[in-house]
Amino acid sequence: MRWGALAAGGAALTLHLPGCASERDIVPESHDVQGSATAQAAGYEYVARRPLGVVAVAESRGLPAAVVKGVVDRLADSLDLCATHLAGQGRLVPSAARVAAHVDRDGAPVGLALTLTPGAGPTANALLCLVSPFKLVRFPPADVDPATRGLALEASWGAGSGATPLASRDAGSTAP
């Protein structure tokens, strides 16, 4: 092996790569949010926690805060009931999802953008326990451009997820 012989001979090998002038990593340092921060400090507008799941509003626009809070509370209740049922059958897989959608003039969520934990189990859980109930939600109708109304939710479920939304831990909640 020539590499071993080179190292054993005491010679130094230096590589100069264009565009890599710094010794620092390209990815900036990240900081996990932990402790008793409020939902707003963790970047969420509202967080609804339940024993087997949590649903958080990452962003909402053009919708009354009380309506968004009510929808999120109902989705959190539905998620918890579904997760409890799946856990009883041994089919609950701890995972997370993000759902974003515009709200059409008639109040229906449209143009869903989904980000799911990879794998068949997490995907099945997300579709059954979060995405399907979300698609059934109806917001108040409004004669405005659907691009001006929308919602992005993040959720996690399974053992311990009642205390862990996607991007934070113990983000605070006004829900039980």
Secondary structure, DSSP 8 states (H G I E B T S, - for coil): -HHHHHHHTT-------TT---SS-SS-------SS--TTTTT-SEEEEETTEEEEEEEEESS-HHHHHHHHHHHHHHHHHHHHHHHHTT----EEEEEEEEE-TTS-EEEEEEEE-SSHHHHHHHIIIIIHHHHH------SS-GGG-EEEEEEEESTTGGG--TT-SS---S--
